[in-house]
Amino acid sequence: MPKSSDWLGLGGKTFVVMGLKNRKSVAWHVAKQLAEVGARCLFVVRTEERREEVRKLTEDAPVYVCDVRDEASIEALGQSIHEDHGTVHGLVHSIAFANYSDGWKPFHETRKDDFLEATGVSAFSLVQVANALKPSFADDASVVTISISTTTMAAENYGYMAPIKAALDSSVVFLAKSFSAFSHVRFNGVRAGLLKTSSSAGIPGYVDSWMHAEKATLRKAGLETQEVAATTLFLLSPRSSGINGQGIVVDAGMGSNFFDSELTGGS
């Protein structure tokens, strides 16, 4: 039974969580908060090596391996979860990939192979995994993906990932419409501002970007990963039943504070 303090109504429910890497991950903070309200997490990682690492964090929670570059691997994930657990009440899609091994390049020099690979992992995987889990989803399941606060500001060091996140944001809308033909499954995105995660550390010049973002927030303090996780929990819950096909910006007001005197040098 759900805990009496479970205002969100998530207690006793089962959620698939993709993207756990370490304790800095958005996925970790989501899973931690889900556990606090009595929900159960099924974790999905890319490799067997990562599964062994994640098991040190997740204790007895099930950890599945799925490489979203491989369609057969995604289909096998869906079958395994359905056979092992039957019904799941939601999916947290917190995965992304970009090849920054050659360092920063102007957007017009983006390699086609890099762009397509990043699109497959970061955006189209949401479509594929949602489809694979379709037989397991409760009729009112909720799917939440983690995006970025804006895809129309040309942050040069982020390279080609903003256009790919734009594709992810659009996919949320079309999945919400598509699934509405046969279910009440909802799809939403949390569009997060800059965070201190291990993945973001791989972006060229990210530390400088994060420091600027911290000054740009209305509160003059950087966005915390647990704040993104809390919004994710709300969207997973029946308390957000009227929200579907949306992207919720969580950036501590950064997007409305471009002309702050501290940034412009004014008085």
C-alpha positions as CSV (number, residue, x, y, z in Angstrom):
1,M,0.0,0.0,0.0
2,P,1.2,3.6,-0.6
3,K,2.7,5.4,2.3
4,S,0.4,7.8,4.1
5,S,2.8,10.7,3.3
6,D,2.8,9.8,-0.4
7,W,0.9,12.9,-1.6
8,L,2.0,12.2,-5.2
9,G,0.4,8.7,-5.2
10,L,3.5,6.9,-6.4
11,G,3.9,4.4,-3.6
12,G,3.8,0.7,-4.6
13,K,4.2,1.6,-8.3
14,T,7.0,0.4,-10.6
15,F,9.1,2.7,-12.9
16,V,11.7,2.0,-15.5
17,V,14.7,4.4,-15.1
18,M,17.2,4.8,-17.8
19,G,20.5,6.7,-17.5
20,L,21.9,5.9,-14.1
21,K,25.7,6.4,-14.1
22,N,26.6,7.5,-10.6
23,R,25.3,9.6,-7.7
24,K,25.5,12.8,-9.7
25,S,23.1,11.5,-12.4
26,V,19.6,12.9,-12.8
27,A,18.4,9.3,-12.9
28,W,20.0,8.6,-9.4
29,H,18.2,11.6,-7.8
30,V,14.9,10.5,-9.5
31,A,15.3,6.9,-8.2
32,K,16.2,8.1,-4.7
33,Q,13.1,10.3,-4.5
34,L,11.0,7.5,-5.9
35,A,12.3,5.1,-3.2
36,E,11.5,7.7,-0.6
37,V,7.8,7.5,-1.5
38,G,7.7,3.7,-1.7
39,A,8.0,3.3,-5.5
40,R,10.1,0.6,-7.1
41,C,12.7,1.2,-9.8
42,L,13.9,-1.0,-12.7
43,F,17.2,0.3,-13.9
44,V,18.4,0.1,-17.5
45,V,22.1,0.6,-18.5
46,R,24.0,0.3,-21.7
47,T,26.6,-2.4,-20.9
48,E,27.3,-5.3,-18.6
49,E,30.2,-3.3,-17.1
50,R,27.9,-0.5,-16.2
51,R,25.5,-2.9,-14.7
52,E,28.1,-4.1,-12.3
53,E,28.9,-0.5,-11.3
54,V,25.3,0.5,-10.9
55,R,24.5,-2.6,-8.8
56,K,26.8,-1.1,-6.1
57,L,24.3,1.8,-5.9
58,T,21.0,0.0,-6.4
59,E,21.5,-2.9,-4.0
60,D,18.8,-5.5,-4.9
61,A,16.9,-3.5,-7.5
62,P,16.8,-5.1,-11.0
63,V,19.3,-3.8,-13.5
64,Y,18.8,-4.5,-17.2
65,V,21.2,-4.1,-20.1
66,C,20.1,-2.4,-23.2
67,D,22.1,-0.7,-25.9
68,V,19.6,1.6,-27.6
69,R,21.8,1.6,-30.7
70,D,20.6,-2.0,-31.3
71,E,16.9,-2.5,-32.1
72,A,17.0,-6.1,-31.0
73,S,18.3,-5.1,-27.6
74,I,15.4,-2.7,-27.2
75,E,12.9,-5.4,-28.1
76,A,14.5,-7.8,-25.7
77,L,14.3,-5.2,-22.9
78,G,10.6,-4.8,-23.5
79,Q,10.0,-8.5,-23.4
80,S,12.1,-9.1,-20.3
81,I,10.4,-6.4,-18.3
82,H,7.0,-7.6,-19.3
83,E,7.8,-11.2,-18.4
84,D,9.5,-10.3,-15.1
85,H,7.2,-7.5,-13.8
86,G,4.0,-7.3,-15.9
87,T,2.8,-3.8,-15.4
88,V,5.0,-0.7,-15.1
89,H,3.6,2.7,-14.3
90,G,6.1,4.9,-16.1
91,L,9.4,5.5,-17.8
92,V,12.2,8.0,-17.0
93,H,14.3,8.5,-20.1
94,S,17.5,10.3,-19.0
95,I,20.0,9.3,-21.7
96,A,22.0,11.2,-24.2
97,F,25.2,10.9,-26.2
98,A,27.4,13.1,-28.3
99,N,30.9,12.5,-29.6
100,Y,33.1,15.3,-28.4
101,S,36.3,13.4,-28.8
102,D,37.6,15.8,-31.4
103,G,36.8,18.8,-29.1
104,W,34.7,21.8,-30.1
105,K,33.8,22.4,-33.7
106,P,31.6,25.0,-35.4
107,F,28.1,23.6,-36.0
108,H,28.5,23.6,-39.8
109,E,31.4,21.2,-39.4
110,T,29.4,18.6,-37.7
111,R,30.0,15.1,-39.0
112,K,26.9,13.4,-40.4
113,D,27.7,10.1,-38.6
114,D,28.1,11.9,-35.3
115,F,24.8,13.7,-35.7
116,L,22.9,10.6,-36.7
117,E,24.3,8.5,-33.8
118,A,23.5,11.2,-31.3
119,T,20.0,11.5,-32.7
120,G,19.4,7.8,-32.4
121,V,20.6,7.6,-28.8
122,S,19.4,10.9,-27.5
123,A,16.0,11.3,-29.2
124,F,14.8,8.4,-31.3
125,S,15.5,6.0,-28.4
126,L,12.5,7.5,-26.6
127,V,10.2,6.4,-29.4
128,Q,11.7,2.9,-29.5
129,V,11.8,2.2,-25.8
130,A,8.2,3.6,-25.3
131,N,7.0,1.3,-28.1
132,A,8.9,-1.7,-26.6
133,L,7.3,-1.0,-23.2
134,K,3.8,-0.5,-24.6
135,P,2.5,-3.9,-23.6
136,S,3.7,-3.3,-20.0
137,F,2.5,0.2,-19.5
138,A,-0.5,0.8,-17.2
139,D,-3.2,2.6,-19.0
140,D,-2.4,5.8,-17.1
141,A,1.4,5.4,-17.2
142,S,3.6,8.5,-17.4
143,V,6.8,8.9,-19.5
144,V,9.2,11.6,-18.7
145,T,12.3,12.5,-20.7
146,I,15.1,14.9,-19.6
147,S,15.8,17.7,-22.1
148,I,17.5,21.1,-21.9
149,S,16.0,24.4,-21.0
150,T,16.3,26.0,-24.5
151,T,17.1,24.7,-27.9
152,T,17.1,28.0,-29.6
153,M,20.0,29.6,-27.9
154,A,23.2,28.8,-29.8
155,A,25.6,27.7,-27.1
156,E,28.5,27.0,-29.4
157,N,30.3,24.5,-27.1
158,Y,27.2,22.4,-26.9
159,G,27.6,21.8,-30.6
160,Y,25.0,19.8,-32.4
161,M,23.1,18.5,-29.3
162,A,20.6,21.4,-29.1
163,P,19.0,20.5,-32.5
164,I,18.9,16.9,-31.4
165,K,17.2,17.9,-28.1
166,A,14.7,19.9,-30.2
167,A,13.9,16.6,-31.9
168,L,13.5,15.0,-28.5
169,D,11.1,17.8,-27.4
170,S,9.0,17.4,-30.6
171,S,9.0,13.6,-30.2
172,V,7.3,14.1,-26.8
173,V,4.4,15.9,-28.4
174,F,4.0,13.3,-31.2
175,L,4.2,10.4,-28.8
176,A,1.6,11.9,-26.6
177,K,-0.7,12.2,-29.6
178,S,0.1,8.7,-30.9
179,F,-0.4,6.9,-27.7
180,S,-3.7,8.8,-27.0
181,A,-5.3,6.6,-29.7
182,F,-5.3,3.6,-27.5
183,S,-4.4,4.6,-23.9
184,H,-4.1,7.4,-21.4
185,V,-0.3,7.2,-21.2
186,R,1.2,10.6,-20.9
187,F,4.5,12.0,-22.3
188,N,6.3,15.0,-21.0
189,G,9.8,16.5,-20.8
190,V,11.7,18.2,-18.1
191,R,13.7,20.9,-19.8
192,A,16.6,21.4,-17.3
193,G,19.0,24.2,-17.0
194,L,22.7,23.5,-16.6
195,L,23.6,20.8,-14.0
196,K,26.7,19.4,-12.5
197,T,26.7,15.9,-13.8
198,S,29.4,13.5,-15.0
199,S,28.0,13.6,-18.5
200,S,27.9,17.3,-18.7
201,A,31.6,17.4,-17.6
202,G,32.5,15.9,-21.0
203,I,31.1,19.0,-22.9
204,P,34.0,21.3,-24.0
205,G,34.0,24.5,-21.9
206,Y,31.1,23.3,-19.7
207,V,32.5,24.6,-16.4
208,D,32.6,28.2,-17.8
209,S,29.0,27.8,-19.1
210,W,27.8,26.5,-15.7
211,M,29.4,29.4,-13.9
212,H,27.8,31.9,-16.2
213,A,24.4,30.1,-15.8
214,E,24.7,30.3,-12.0
215,K,25.1,34.1,-12.3
216,A,22.1,34.2,-14.7
217,T,19.6,32.5,-12.4
218,L,17.3,34.9,-10.5
219,R,18.5,33.5,-7.2
220,K,22.2,33.7,-8.1
221,A,22.6,30.0,-7.3
222,G,23.0,27.1,-9.7
223,L,20.2,24.6,-10.5
224,E,20.4,21.5,-8.3
225,T,19.9,18.1,-9.8
226,Q,17.4,17.1,-7.1
227,E,15.2,20.0,-8.2
228,V,15.0,18.5,-11.7
229,A,14.3,15.1,-10.1
230,A,11.4,16.6,-8.0
231,T,9.8,18.0,-11.1
232,T,10.2,14.6,-12.8
233,L,8.4,12.9,-9.9
234,F,5.5,15.3,-10.2
235,L,5.2,14.5,-13.9
236,L,5.3,10.8,-13.2
237,S,2.5,11.1,-10.6
238,P,-1.3,11.2,-11.1
239,R,-1.1,14.7,-9.6
240,S,0.0,15.9,-13.0
241,S,-2.7,14.0,-14.9
242,G,-3.7,17.2,-16.8
243,I,-0.3,17.7,-18.3
244,N,0.5,15.9,-21.5
245,G,2.8,16.6,-24.5
246,Q,4.6,19.4,-22.6
247,G,8.1,20.5,-21.7
248,I,8.4,22.0,-18.2
249,V,11.4,24.4,-18.0
250,V,13.3,24.0,-14.7
251,D,16.2,26.6,-14.8
252,A,15.8,28.7,-11.6
253,G,14.7,31.7,-13.8
254,M,17.8,31.7,-16.0
255,G,15.9,32.1,-19.2
256,S,14.3,35.4,-18.1
257,N,17.3,37.0,-16.6
258,F,19.6,37.8,-19.6
259,F,19.8,41.5,-18.9
260,D,20.7,41.2,-15.2
261,S,23.0,44.0,-14.2
262,E,25.7,41.6,-13.0
263,L,25.8,40.1,-16.5
264,T,25.7,43.3,-18.5
265,G,28.0,45.3,-16.2
266,G,25.4,47.9,-15.6
267,S,24.6,49.6,-12.3
